[in-house]
Amino acid sequence: MSLRLSSRLLVGVSAMLALPAAIAADRVQVVTSFSILGDIVENVGGEHVDVKSLVGADGDSHVYSPRPGDARALAEADLVVFNGLLFEGWMERLIESSDYKGPLVTATDGIDKLSYAGHSHDHGHDHDHDHDHGHDHDHGHDHDHGHDHGHGHDHDHGHDHVHGEFDPHAWQDMEQARVYITNIRDGLIKADEANADEYRANADSYLAEMAEVDAEIRELISEIPSSTSVITGHDSFGYFSNAYGIHFLSPVGLSTEVEPSGASMAELVDVINDQNVQALFHENMTNPAVIQQLSEETGLPIAGTLYADALASEGEASTYLGMMRHNARTLHDSLAEPGHDDHEADEGHDHDHDHDHDHDHDHSEHSH
């Protein structure tokens, strides 16, 4: 082989090796706060995005402490996506410290929020659709949705994770997750207008797939008696309960940072004995000891693992749609009564779970 031909081959090989890096450099660099948002972004963004989730699979966003590399990742990002509603209270401080100036998507902008007045065992949620989050909070970013992003922070920089008046776990209702998708789609278009048509097409396809999973969930849950109550590690299934009609109880409130008191545990044991509680469920990112203790004290079985705030590292629940399907199947397999169907299929049904619906939300400024 001549020296000239050998040199040409080396140049060709070098170019081929450099190609993946060049393609990656052309992709939109997206940072999301946690794994569920990361999966949604990947589905809408497709081949045009590289996604980094700060809190990965099986991770707990409630107690996460940002690392030095996180601020650097944000500073280098083209788009940042987080949940909002104080789900990840550390995220807005991290955004500010990183001096990130690009588009910012708060995924919950425009959802039908569930009020959360504090932890209670009767889940007295109330739909409240006022979009004033408490005060104006200007990041210096150009926001897509025209909302104030004030979230009522306590700006003490210690472990001050507190939830505001709204339950932040809105992805547990797939109707609300549709809003997440449109917000993320619009954020990607803002960051990369050249591929806007593909983001719209991907979002439409993902919404159609989501509708199929939602219908499957409703069919599975319809075979579970509406009087059934289940217990999970923390209070993260309010939206699921509101959408699909199963009553969830938990020994602690919205955040996993809180340890249940002895009085709270005793109260829950009384509730288990008084109500139609059929099973206990672990959550993938919470300490199993509390649920194990309840099982020992009440004799109730631990019927499986549900995924609330984080995807699984592998298996069906490693994607958002797979996670939702897994949860519904796990509940169904543990609680369903064959031939039983006492749930209404229409969206306006009353689940009889102490949820007060106030449907005066104005959807005119959001595309669902």
TITISE-727479 format. One record per residue (C-alpha): residue in three letters; x, y, z. Coordinates in Angstrom, 2 decimals, m for minus. Layout:
# residues N
- residu | X | Y | Z
- ala | X | Y | Z
...
This chain:
# residues 368
- residu | X | Y | Z
- met | 0.00 | 0.00 | 0.00
- ser | 1.44 | 3.38 | m0.96
- leu | 2.08 | 6.03 | 1.65
- arg | m0.40 | 8.35 | m0.10
- leu | m3.19 | 5.74 | 0.00
- ser | m2.44 | 4.92 | 3.64
- ser | m2.66 | 8.60 | 4.55
- arg | m5.98 | 8.90 | 2.79
- leu | m7.35 | 5.93 | 4.72
- leu | m6.19 | 7.42 | 8.00
- val | m7.84 | 10.73 | 7.17
- gly | m11.05 | 8.91 | 6.24
- val | m11.08 | 6.89 | 9.46
- ser | m10.40 | 10.01 | 11.51
- ala | m13.30 | 11.79 | 9.85
- met | m15.62 | 8.88 | 10.56
- leu | m14.57 | 8.80 | 14.20
- ala | m15.13 | 12.55 | 14.50
- leu | m18.62 | 12.32 | 12.97
- pro | m20.51 | 11.17 | 16.12
- ala | m18.94 | 14.01 | 18.11
- ala | m19.94 | 16.51 | 15.44
- ile | m23.51 | 15.17 | 15.37
- ala | m23.70 | 15.35 | 19.16
- ala | m22.43 | 18.93 | 19.11
- asp | m25.25 | 19.88 | 16.74
- arg | m27.91 | 18.45 | 19.04
- val | m29.83 | 20.57 | 21.50
- gln | m28.22 | 20.12 | 24.92
- val | m31.11 | 19.75 | 27.39
- val | m30.80 | 19.53 | 31.17
- thr | m33.82 | 18.27 | 33.11
- ser | m34.22 | 18.14 | 36.85
- phe | m35.24 | 14.46 | 37.09
- ser | m35.63 | 11.26 | 35.10
- ile | m39.33 | 11.44 | 34.17
- leu | m38.88 | 14.81 | 32.51
- gly | m35.77 | 13.49 | 30.78
- asp | m37.71 | 10.68 | 29.15
- ile | m40.46 | 13.02 | 27.97
- val | m37.87 | 15.36 | 26.44
- glu | m36.20 | 12.45 | 24.65
- asn | m39.52 | 11.39 | 23.14
- val | m40.38 | 14.88 | 21.91
- gly | m36.84 | 15.81 | 20.89
- gly | m35.91 | 12.55 | 19.20
- glu | m32.58 | 12.52 | 17.41
- his | m32.13 | 16.26 | 17.80
- val | m31.50 | 16.29 | 21.57
- asp | m28.96 | 15.14 | 24.11
- val | m30.56 | 14.97 | 27.54
- lys | m28.95 | 15.03 | 30.98
- ser | m31.19 | 14.46 | 34.02
- leu | m29.66 | 15.76 | 37.23
- val | m31.56 | 13.23 | 39.35
- gly | m31.39 | 9.91 | 37.57
- ala | m33.41 | 6.69 | 37.65
- asp | m34.43 | 5.55 | 41.15
- gly | m33.18 | 8.89 | 42.50
- asp | m35.06 | 11.05 | 45.01
- ser | m35.55 | 14.64 | 43.86
- his | m36.90 | 15.65 | 47.26
- val | m33.56 | 15.22 | 49.02
- tyr | m31.14 | 15.80 | 46.14
- ser | m28.18 | 18.09 | 46.79
- pro | m26.79 | 19.68 | 43.60
- arg | m23.17 | 18.93 | 42.76
- pro | m20.60 | 21.39 | 41.38
- gly | m20.86 | 19.80 | 37.96
- asp | m24.61 | 20.48 | 37.85
- ala | m24.13 | 24.25 | 37.64
- arg | m21.61 | 23.72 | 34.84
- ala | m24.07 | 21.47 | 32.97
- leu | m26.74 | 24.17 | 33.18
- ala | m24.32 | 26.87 | 32.03
- glu | m23.55 | 24.82 | 28.92
- ala | m27.18 | 23.84 | 28.20
- asp | m29.37 | 25.09 | 25.35
- leu | m32.59 | 24.34 | 27.26
- val | m33.46 | 23.63 | 30.90
- val | m36.63 | 21.81 | 31.96
- phe | m37.92 | 21.39 | 35.51
- asn | m41.23 | 20.51 | 37.14
- gly | m41.96 | 23.50 | 39.34
- leu | m44.55 | 23.77 | 42.13
- leu | m41.68 | 23.33 | 44.61
- phe | m41.14 | 19.69 | 43.62
- glu | m37.43 | 20.38 | 43.31
- gly | m36.92 | 23.51 | 45.42
- trp | m33.18 | 23.36 | 44.85
- met | m33.55 | 23.73 | 41.10
- glu | m34.32 | 27.43 | 40.88
- arg | m31.39 | 28.27 | 43.16
- leu | m29.17 | 26.11 | 40.94
- ile | m30.40 | 27.91 | 37.83
- glu | m29.59 | 31.26 | 39.40
- ser | m26.13 | 30.17 | 40.57
- ser | m25.28 | 28.75 | 37.12
- asp | m26.05 | 32.07 | 35.41
- tyr | m28.04 | 30.16 | 32.79
- lys | m29.72 | 32.59 | 30.36
- gly | m31.38 | 30.31 | 27.82
- pro | m34.99 | 29.15 | 27.46
- leu | m36.47 | 27.65 | 30.61
- val | m39.47 | 25.31 | 30.68
- thr | m41.49 | 24.93 | 33.86
- ala | m43.35 | 21.76 | 32.89
- thr | m46.34 | 22.37 | 35.16
- asp | m47.23 | 25.74 | 33.61
- gly | m50.91 | 25.54 | 32.66
- ile | m51.87 | 22.33 | 34.46
- asp | m55.03 | 21.89 | 36.54
- lys | m53.34 | 22.06 | 39.94
- leu | m54.47 | 20.08 | 42.96
- ser | m54.45 | 22.00 | 46.20
- tyr | m52.55 | 20.46 | 49.06
- ala | m53.37 | 22.02 | 52.41
- gly | m51.05 | 19.72 | 54.34
- his | m50.78 | 15.98 | 54.88
- ser | m53.97 | 14.24 | 55.87
- his | m55.26 | 10.72 | 55.52
- asp | m58.43 | 11.71 | 53.71
- his | m56.77 | 13.38 | 50.71
- gly | m58.87 | 16.48 | 50.74
- his | m57.57 | 17.79 | 47.43
- asp | m59.13 | 20.73 | 45.73
- his | m58.71 | 21.74 | 42.12
- asp | m57.41 | 25.29 | 42.07
- his | m56.52 | 26.76 | 38.74
- asp | m55.14 | 30.14 | 39.71
- his | m51.73 | 30.58 | 38.10
- asp | m50.41 | 33.11 | 40.58
- his | m47.66 | 31.18 | 42.37
- gly | m47.29 | 33.69 | 45.15
- his | m44.93 | 36.34 | 43.82
- asp | m43.07 | 37.38 | 40.72
- his | m39.74 | 35.62 | 40.46
- asp | m37.63 | 36.81 | 37.55
- his | m34.74 | 34.59 | 36.49
- gly | m33.80 | 36.93 | 33.72
- his | m34.91 | 34.26 | 31.27
- asp | m37.18 | 34.69 | 28.31
- his | m40.05 | 32.39 | 29.24
- asp | m42.25 | 30.86 | 26.62
- his | m45.55 | 30.77 | 28.45
- gly | m45.86 | 34.23 | 29.90
- his | m46.29 | 33.04 | 33.48
- asp | m44.82 | 34.35 | 36.66
- his | m42.44 | 31.73 | 37.99
- gly | m42.69 | 32.66 | 41.63
- his | m42.95 | 29.52 | 43.73
- gly | m43.02 | 30.88 | 47.24
- his | m39.50 | 29.74 | 48.16
- asp | m38.05 | 29.92 | 51.57
- his | m34.61 | 31.09 | 50.52
- asp | m32.76 | 29.58 | 53.42
- his | m30.06 | 27.59 | 51.70
- gly | m30.18 | 24.69 | 54.08
- his | m32.49 | 21.71 | 53.72
- asp | m35.58 | 23.85 | 53.38
- his | m37.55 | 21.57 | 51.10
- val | m41.15 | 22.50 | 51.68
- his | m44.07 | 22.17 | 49.36
- gly | m46.40 | 25.04 | 48.73
- glu | m50.15 | 24.92 | 48.51
- phe | m50.21 | 22.66 | 45.45
- asp | m49.34 | 19.00 | 44.94
- pro | m46.47 | 18.98 | 42.42
- his | m46.76 | 15.32 | 41.26
- ala | m48.92 | 16.24 | 38.25
- trp | m47.39 | 13.72 | 35.83
- gln | m49.35 | 11.02 | 37.69
- asp | m52.43 | 12.22 | 35.76
- met | m51.83 | 11.73 | 32.06
- glu | m54.23 | 14.56 | 31.20
- gln | m51.86 | 16.90 | 33.03
- ala | m48.86 | 15.22 | 31.41
- arg | m50.25 | 16.34 | 28.05
- val | m49.54 | 19.90 | 29.20
- tyr | m45.97 | 18.87 | 30.09
- ile | m45.51 | 17.65 | 26.53
- thr | m46.78 | 20.81 | 24.87
- asn | m44.65 | 22.97 | 27.18
- ile | m41.56 | 20.89 | 26.37
- arg | m42.38 | 20.93 | 22.66
- asp | m42.62 | 24.73 | 22.71
- gly | m39.36 | 25.00 | 24.66
- leu | m37.53 | 22.83 | 22.14
- ile | m38.91 | 24.91 | 19.28
- lys | m37.66 | 28.05 | 20.99
- ala | m34.20 | 26.53 | 21.44
- asp | m34.06 | 25.00 | 17.93
- glu | m36.56 | 26.56 | 15.56
- ala | m34.98 | 24.85 | 12.54
- asn | m36.44 | 21.50 | 13.65
- ala | m39.81 | 22.84 | 14.81
- asp | m41.82 | 20.64 | 12.45
- glu | m40.17 | 17.48 | 13.78
- tyr | m40.77 | 18.49 | 17.39
- arg | m44.44 | 19.07 | 16.61
- ala | m44.72 | 15.72 | 14.83
- asn | m42.92 | 13.88 | 17.65
- ala | m45.15 | 15.53 | 20.23
- asp | m48.31 | 14.58 | 18.32
- ser | m47.14 | 10.99 | 18.03
- tyr | m46.25 | 10.85 | 21.73
- leu | m49.61 | 12.34 | 22.71
- ala | m51.39 | 9.68 | 20.66
- glu | m49.36 | 6.92 | 22.35
- met | m50.12 | 8.48 | 25.73
- ala | m53.86 | 8.45 | 24.98
- glu | m53.66 | 4.70 | 24.33
- val | m51.86 | 4.09 | 27.64
- asp | m54.36 | 6.30 | 29.46
- ala | m57.25 | 4.25 | 28.07
- glu | m55.49 | 1.04 | 29.12
- ile | m55.01 | 2.40 | 32.65
- arg | m58.68 | 3.34 | 32.93
- glu | m59.72 | m0.14 | 31.83
- leu | m57.42 | m1.78 | 34.38
- ile | m58.48 | 0.47 | 37.24
- ser | m62.17 | 0.03 | 36.41
- glu | m61.96 | m3.52 | 37.79
- ile | m60.86 | m2.28 | 41.22
- pro | m63.70 | m1.38 | 43.63
- ser | m63.81 | 2.38 | 44.17
- ser | m63.97 | 1.85 | 47.94
- thr | m60.47 | 0.34 | 47.89
- ser | m57.66 | 2.18 | 49.68
- val | m53.95 | 1.49 | 49.31
- ile | m50.91 | 2.80 | 51.17
- thr | m47.64 | 4.04 | 49.68
- gly | m44.44 | 5.48 | 51.12
- his | m45.24 | 9.18 | 50.64
- asp | m48.15 | 11.23 | 49.40
- ser | m47.35 | 11.25 | 45.69
- phe | m50.42 | 9.72 | 44.02
- gly | m53.00 | 12.48 | 44.52
- tyr | m53.24 | 13.19 | 40.79
- phe | m53.46 | 9.47 | 40.00
- ser | m56.26 | 9.15 | 42.55
- asn | m58.05 | 12.15 | 41.12
- ala | m57.76 | 10.88 | 37.55
- tyr | m58.39 | 7.17 | 37.97
- gly | m60.30 | 6.74 | 41.23
- ile | m58.19 | 4.83 | 43.74
- his | m57.82 | 6.19 | 47.27
- phe | m54.18 | 6.50 | 48.34
- leu | m52.95 | 6.92 | 51.92
- ser | m49.42 | 7.47 | 53.16
- pro | m47.59 | 7.85 | 56.48
- val | m45.92 | 11.12 | 55.41
- gly | m46.78 | 14.10 | 53.24
- leu | m45.59 | 15.22 | 49.83
- ser | m41.87 | 15.10 | 50.58
- thr | m39.76 | 12.06 | 51.44
- glu | m37.62 | 14.28 | 53.67
- val | m40.25 | 13.97 | 56.39
- glu | m40.05 | 10.98 | 58.72
- pro | m43.41 | 9.75 | 60.03
- ser | m44.05 | 10.40 | 63.71
- gly | m45.18 | 7.67 | 66.05
- ala | m48.57 | 9.40 | 66.31
- ser | m48.89 | 9.49 | 62.53
- met | m48.08 | 5.79 | 62.28
- ala | m50.58 | 4.94 | 65.03
- glu | m53.22 | 7.02 | 63.27
- leu | m52.55 | 5.23 | 60.01
- val | m52.85 | 1.83 | 61.67
- asp | m56.27 | 2.93 | 62.95
- val | m57.23 | 4.09 | 59.47
- ile | m56.13 | 0.75 | 58.01
- asn | m58.32 | m1.06 | 60.50
- asp | m61.30 | 1.23 | 59.89
- gln | m61.18 | 1.57 | 56.11
- asn | m61.09 | m0.84 | 53.23
- val | m57.31 | m0.87 | 52.94
- gln | m56.31 | m3.89 | 50.89
- ala | m52.58 | m3.63 | 50.34
- leu | m49.34 | m1.77 | 50.96
- phe | m46.91 | m0.77 | 48.21
- his | m43.25 | 0.15 | 48.22
- glu | m42.01 | 3.06 | 46.13
- asn | m38.80 | 2.69 | 44.20
- met | m37.11 | 5.77 | 45.69
- thr | m38.35 | 5.75 | 49.30
- asn | m37.13 | 3.92 | 52.38
- pro | m39.02 | 0.59 | 52.58
- ala | m38.72 | 0.38 | 56.37
- val | m41.91 | 2.34 | 57.10
- ile | m44.07 | 0.21 | 54.82
- gln | m42.44 | m2.93 | 56.22
- gln | m43.32 | m1.77 | 59.74
- leu | m46.94 | m1.15 | 58.76
- ser | m47.10 | m4.59 | 57.19
- glu | m45.82 | m6.19 | 60.38
- glu | m48.25 | m4.24 | 62.59
- thr | m51.36 | m4.78 | 60.47
- gly | m50.76 | m8.08 | 58.70
- leu | m51.39 | m6.43 | 55.31
- pro | m49.27 | m7.75 | 52.45
- ile | m46.76 | m5.61 | 50.57
- ala | m48.19 | m6.12 | 47.11
- gly | m45.43 | m4.71 | 44.95
- thr | m43.47 | m1.61 | 43.97
- leu | m44.95 | 1.54 | 42.48
- tyr | m43.00 | 4.27 | 40.72
- ala | m43.95 | 7.78 | 41.73
- asp | m41.13 | 10.34 | 41.44
- ala | m38.47 | 8.50 | 39.45
- leu | m38.18 | 6.00 | 36.65
- ala | m36.73 | 2.54 | 37.17
- ser | m33.15 | 1.96 | 36.08
- glu | m34.29 | m0.88 | 33.83
- gly | m37.41 | m2.75 | 32.74
- glu | m40.87 | m1.54 | 31.80
- ala | m40.89 | 1.31 | 34.31
- ser | m37.71 | 2.82 | 32.84
- thr | m39.86 | 5.06 | 30.61
- tyr | m42.66 | 7.40 | 31.63
- leu | m45.40 | 5.59 | 29.72
- gly | m44.06 | 2.24 | 30.88
- met | m43.99 | 3.47 | 34.47
- met | m47.65 | 4.53 | 34.31
- arg | m48.65 | 1.21 | 32.74
- his | m46.62 | m0.72 | 35.33
- asn | m48.32 | 1.11 | 38.22
- ala | m51.79 | 0.41 | 36.85
- arg | m51.03 | m3.27 | 36.22
- thr | m49.49 | m3.68 | 39.68
- leu | m52.55 | m2.14 | 41.32
- his | m54.88 | m4.19 | 39.15
- asp | m53.13 | m7.48 | 39.76
- ser | m53.26 | m6.92 | 43.52
- leu | m56.70 | m5.39 | 43.94
- ala | m58.98 | m6.15 | 41.00
- glu | m62.13 | m8.19 | 41.35
- pro | m62.90 | m10.04 | 38.09
- gly | m66.06 | m8.80 | 36.45
- his | m66.19 | m5.75 | 38.68
- asp | m66.57 | m2.33 | 37.08
- asp | m67.96 | 0.52 | 39.16
- his | m65.88 | 3.36 | 37.76
- glu | m67.27 | 5.82 | 35.28
- ala | m65.29 | 5.97 | 32.06
- asp | m65.97 | 9.59 | 31.24
- glu | m63.59 | 12.34 | 32.29
- gly | m66.15 | 14.19 | 34.39
- his | m66.84 | 11.34 | 36.81
- asp | m66.91 | 11.70 | 40.55
- his | m64.35 | 9.41 | 42.16
- asp | m65.85 | 9.96 | 45.61
- his | m62.41 | 10.56 | 47.07
- asp | m63.01 | 13.88 | 48.78
- his | m61.73 | 15.80 | 45.76
- asp | m63.47 | 19.11 | 45.25
- his | m63.31 | 19.93 | 41.53
- asp | m63.35 | 23.53 | 40.43
- his | m63.24 | 23.51 | 36.66
- asp | m63.02 | 27.25 | 36.03
- his | m59.55 | 26.90 | 34.58
- asp | m59.01 | 28.91 | 31.42
- his | m57.28 | 26.72 | 28.84
- ser | m57.36 | 29.38 | 26.15
- glu | m53.68 | 30.23 | 26.46
- his | m52.47 | 26.63 | 26.35
- ser | m52.62 | 24.05 | 23.63
- his | m53.33 | 20.60 | 25.06
